[in-house]
């Protein structure tokens, strides 16, 4: 689980966001893990009357496994607003070092309250 604080600023169709958090990993069998701090920065652009948006983001973590590089990745995402507060999201991520997967593809539904 994670606890985080984020900020978002809208300027016309653009959104700028940042998030700082702390990730609770717990004990991992066979590895000495350290619960990391996280940071995310990005920019988004809404179009199609706000029903569609794309985003470009950068994510980084402090050291998770002693002796390895801190994970870093860049993401390109697409969101479609199905209804107000309900979004379909698709994201492609590229790892920026050996501590992160080369590529990740993810998708899902996001609910906003």
N, C-alpha and C positions, 0 to 999 in steps of 0.2 A: 504494500500500500504506500501511498505518497501523500504528503501534505505540501501544498504549494500556494503561492500568492502570485496572481497575474494581473497585468494591466493591459488595457486595450484602448487605442485611440483611433477614431474614425476621422478621415479627412476626405470628403466627397466619397468616391467609390473605393478608396483605399483604406485598409486597416493596418495598423502597426501594433504588434503585441510583444510582450515580454513576460516571462514567468520564471520565478525562482522557487525551488522546492527542495525537499528532503525525502529520499526514497528509503523506505524500511524494507530491507531484503531479508533480514533474519539470518539464521544459521543455515549454511549450505554445506551438506555433507562432503567432506574431502577438499574443501577450499576455505581459505581464510578470507572472507569477504568483509568489506567495510561499507556500511551504509553511506551512500554518496549524496552530496548536494547536486542539484540539477539546475541547468539554465537553458531556457529556450528563447529565441528571438526570431521574429519573422515579419513578413509583410504579406498582405492579402489584397485581392482585387475582386469586387463584386460586379456582376453584370446580369443582364436578363431580368431587370426589375428586382434585383436582389435575390432571385431564386438560385443563382449559380455563383460560385466563387472559386478562385484558385489561390493557392498560398505557396510561399517559399519560406522555409524555416531552417534554422540551425539549432541542434540540440547538443549539449555537452554535459558530462558528469565528472565529478571528481573521481579519484582513484577508487575502484571497486575491489579489485584483486591486487594485493601488494605485489609490486614488481612488474606490473603490466601498464600499458598506456591507458589514459583515461578515455573512455568511449566518446566518440564524436560522430555526428552524422548530419547530412543535409537532406531535406525532404521537399518533395513537390506534391501538392495535394489538390483535390477537387472536392467540392461540397455541393450538394443539391438539396434545396429546402423542399421537402415533401409537403409539410404543413408548418405553420408557425411553431418553432421550437423542436421540430423533428427533421433531422438532416441525414442524408446518406453521404458517407465520406469514403474516398479512395485515396490512398497515399502510397507513393513510391519513395523509398529512402535509399541513400547511398552512404555506406560507411566511409569514414575519412581516415581510418587507421586500422591497425591489426586487431584492435580490441572490439571492433564492430563488424557485423556481417557486411559482406560486399554490397548486397542488395536486399531490401525487404519490401514486400508488397503486402498492404493491409487494406482492409475496408470494414465498414460497419455502419451502424446506426448510432447517432448521437442525439440525446434528449437534453433540452435546455429547460430549466425551471424559471 
